[in-house]
Each structure stands twice: as structure tokens, then as C-alpha cells.
């Protein structure tokens, strides 16, 4: 577990040391005892040994007992979904109030 926000990662290895989830990029959206991070990542296809397409996930962490613990996550499963979310958010938030 991570003690600081900068130590938080979604890299994940199996028992043999193979990197099953490879973090490509990380953007910290909010800092504090409740932290939100956007990650870009790839998953290893165990059959081919190759990493699959890029995906994104938004994760929330809460600091408890000196460590950041995962609280919730939303996975963006493909490029089409990511672009649709970005388009809608841009439309919603680019309007003048």
C-alpha cells in the first residue's frame, strides 16, 4: 500500500513476476485525504504474451491509518467510450453560465 499519493500505482504482477497490468500514464485529479487519479494502462493477454489496447480507469483512494486505500473505480474499456465521455463532458462544461 502507498503512503503518499505519488507512490500509488496500478501496476500488477502475478506470482511469477509477470506484469499483468502495465501503468502507462497517471494524472492526479485531486489531492488530499480523498484522492482521485486517472490512469492509462494495458493488460497482458496471457495467451499471446502481448499487451492489449490502451484503457483508462478513474480511481478514488482514501487515506486511512497512514496509507491510501482504494475506495472505488470506474474502468473506461476502450477508445470509443473514452472519446464519447470526453465529448460529452466538453459539451457540458464549455457552455457559458
Phi and psi in degrees as GROMACS dihedral restraints (atoms count N, CA, C in turn):
[ dihedral_restraints ]
;  ai    aj    ak    al  type     phi  dphi    fc
    3     4     5     6     1   -92.1    20    10
    4     5     6     7     1   138.2    20    10
    6     7     8     9     1   -90.7    20    10
    7     8     9    10     1   -25.3    20    10
    9    10    11    12     1  -124.3    20    10
   10    11    12    13     1   159.2    20    10
   12    13    14    15     1   -60.5    20    10
   13    14    15    16     1   -41.1    20    10
   15    16    17    18     1   -66.0    20    10
   16    17    18    19     1   -20.1    20    10
   18    19    20    21     1   -82.6    20    10
   19    20    21    22     1   -14.2    20    10
   21    22    23    24     1   -66.8    20    10
   22    23    24    25     1   131.9    20    10
   24    25    26    27     1  -146.4    20    10
   25    26    27    28     1   154.7    20    10
   27    28    29    30     1  -107.2    20    10
   28    29    30    31     1     7.6    20    10
   30    31    32    33     1   -55.5    20    10
   31    32    33    34     1   136.2    20    10
   33    34    35    36     1  -139.8    20    10
   34    35    36    37     1   124.8    20    10
   36    37    38    39     1  -111.2    20    10
   37    38    39    40     1   150.5    20    10
   39    40    41    42     1   -86.6    20    10
   40    41    42    43     1  -174.9    20    10
   42    43    44    45     1   -64.0    20    10
   43    44    45    46     1   -25.3    20    10
   45    46    47    48     1   -87.0    20    10
   46    47    48    49     1     0.0    20    10
   48    49    50    51     1    86.5    20    10
   49    50    51    52     1     7.7    20    10
   51    52    53    54     1   -76.7    20    10
   52    53    54    55     1   134.9    20    10
   54    55    56    57     1   -79.3    20    10
   55    56    57    58     1   105.1    20    10
   57    58    59    60     1   -84.8    20    10
   58    59    60    61     1   -35.2    20    10
   60    61    62    63     1  -121.9    20    10
   61    62    63    64     1   119.3    20    10
   63    64    65    66     1  -109.5    20    10
   64    65    66    67     1   113.6    20    10
   66    67    68    69     1   -73.4    20    10
   67    68    69    70     1   127.5    20    10
   69    70    71    72     1  -100.6    20    10
   70    71    72    73     1   -42.2    20    10
   72    73    74    75     1  -147.0    20    10
   73    74    75    76     1   157.9    20    10
   75    76    77    78     1  -143.9    20    10
   76    77    78    79     1   131.3    20    10
   78    79    80    81     1  -127.0    20    10
   79    80    81    82     1   117.0    20    10
   81    82    83    84     1   -81.4    20    10
   82    83    84    85     1   116.5    20    10
   84    85    86    87     1   -87.1    20    10
   85    86    87    88     1   -39.3    20    10
   87    88    89    90     1  -140.8    20    10
   88    89    90    91     1   145.5    20    10
   90    91    92    93     1  -115.9    20    10
   91    92    93    94     1   155.0    20    10
   93    94    95    96     1   136.9    20    10
   94    95    96    97     1  -166.0    20    10
   96    97    98    99     1   -67.5    20    10
   97    98    99   100     1   -25.6    20    10
   99   100   101   102     1  -110.1    20    10
  100   101   102   103     1   117.4    20    10
  102   103   104   105     1  -119.3    20    10
  103   104   105   106     1   140.2    20    10
  105   106   107   108     1  -121.2    20    10
  106   107   108   109     1   129.9    20    10
  108   109   110   111     1  -131.6    20    10
  109   110   111   112     1   137.4    20    10
  111   112   113   114     1  -103.1    20    10
  112   113   114   115     1   124.9    20    10
  114   115   116   117     1  -116.3    20    10
  115   116   117   118     1   143.8    20    10
  117   118   119   120     1  -107.6    20    10
  118   119   120   121     1   131.6    20    10
  120   121   122   123     1  -150.9    20    10
  121   122   123   124     1   170.7    20    10
  123   124   125   126     1  -134.5    20    10
  124   125   126   127     1   149.6    20    10
  126   127   128   129     1  -109.0    20    10
  127   128   129   130     1   142.6    20    10
  129   130   131   132     1   -78.0    20    10
  130   131   132   133     1   130.1    20    10
  132   133   134   135     1   -84.9    20    10
  133   134   135   136     1   111.3    20    10
  135   136   137   138     1   -64.8    20    10
  136   137   138   139     1   -26.3    20    10
  138   139   140   141     1   -73.9    20    10
  139   140   141   142     1   -44.1    20    10
  141   142   143   144     1   -95.5    20    10
  142   143   144   145     1   -21.0    20    10
  144   145   146   147     1    78.8    20    10
  145   146   147   148     1     5.6    20    10
  147   148   149   150     1  -104.2    20    10
  148   149   150   151     1   154.2    20    10
  150   151   152   153     1   -83.0    20    10
  151   152   153   154     1   141.6    20    10
  153   154   155   156     1   -81.5    20    10
  154   155   156   157     1  -167.2    20    10
  156   157   158   159     1   -66.0    20    10
  157   158   159   160     1   158.7    20    10
  159   160   161   162     1   -68.1    20    10
  160   161   162   163     1   140.7    20    10
  162   163   164   165     1  -132.2    20    10
  163   164   165   166     1   168.4    20    10
  165   166   167   168     1  -130.9    20    10
  166   167   168   169     1   153.6    20    10
  168   169   170   171     1  -144.8    20    10
  169   170   171   172     1   141.7    20    10
  171   172   173   174     1  -108.6    20    10
  172   173   174   175     1   126.0    20    10
  174   175   176   177     1  -127.9    20    10
  175   176   177   178     1   143.0    20    10
  177   178   179   180     1  -110.7    20    10
  178   179   180   181     1   138.0    20    10
  180   181   182   183     1  -128.5    20    10
  181   182   183   184     1   147.5    20    10
  183   184   185   186     1  -123.6    20    10
  184   185   186   187     1   133.5    20    10
  186   187   188   189     1   -83.6    20    10
  187   188   189   190     1   120.7    20    10
  189   190   191   192     1  -138.4    20    10
  190   191   192   193     1   132.9    20    10
  192   193   194   195     1    59.0    20    10
  193   194   195   196     1    29.8    20    10
  195   196   197   198     1    85.5    20    10
  196   197   198   199     1    -0.7    20    10
  198   199   200   201     1  -127.6    20    10
  199   200   201   202     1   149.0    20    10
  201   202   203   204     1   -85.0    20    10
  202   203   204   205     1   124.5    20    10
  204   205   206   207     1  -116.1    20    10
  205   206   207   208     1   137.0    20    10
  207   208   209   210     1   -63.8    20    10
  208   209   210   211     1   139.1    20    10
  210   211   212   213     1  -115.8    20    10
  211   212   213   214     1   -40.7    20    10
  213   214   215   216     1  -159.5    20    10
  214   215   216   217     1   162.5    20    10
  216   217   218   219     1  -152.6    20    10
  217   218   219   220     1   154.3    20    10
  219   220   221   222     1  -133.6    20    10
  220   221   222   223     1   120.2    20    10
  222   223   224   225     1   -95.8    20    10
  223   224   225   226     1   131.2    20    10
  225   226   227   228     1   -99.7    20    10
  226   227   228   229     1   110.3    20    10
  228   229   230   231     1   -81.9    20    10
  229   230   231   232     1   -16.6    20    10
  231   232   233   234     1  -159.2    20    10
  232   233   234   235     1   170.4    20    10
  234   235   236   237     1   -61.7    20    10
  235   236   237   238     1   -41.5    20    10
  237   238   239   240     1   -60.0    20    10
  238   239   240   241     1   -46.4    20    10
  240   241   242   243     1   -63.6    20    10
  241   242   243   244     1   -42.1    20    10
  243   244   245   246     1   -60.7    20    10
  244   245   246   247     1   -45.4    20    10
  246   247   248   249     1   -67.5    20    10
  247   248   249   250     1   -35.5    20    10
  249   250   251   252     1   -65.9    20    10
  250   251   252   253     1   -43.8    20    10
  252   253   254   255     1   -61.0    20    10
  253   254   255   256     1   -45.5    20    10
  255   256   257   258     1   -61.7    20    10
  256   257   258   259     1   -41.8    20    10
  258   259   260   261     1   -62.6    20    10
  259   260   261   262     1   -47.3    20    10
  261   262   263   264     1   -64.5    20    10
  262   263   264   265     1   -44.9    20    10
  264   265   266   267     1   -62.8    20    10
  265   266   267   268     1   -38.9    20    10
  267   268   269   270     1   -63.0    20    10
  268   269   270   271     1   -43.3    20    10
  270   271   272   273     1   -62.1    20    10
  271   272   273   274     1   -47.0    20    10
  273   274   275   276     1   -63.3    20    10
  274   275   276   277     1   -41.9    20    10
  276   277   278   279     1   -97.9    20    10
  277   278   279   280     1    -1.6    20    10
  279   280   281   282     1   -94.2    20    10
  280   281   282   283     1    -4.8    20    10
  282   283   284   285     1   -73.5    20    10
  283   284   285   286     1   141.4    20    10
  285   286   287   288     1   -73.4    20    10
  286   287   288   289     1   137.1    20    10
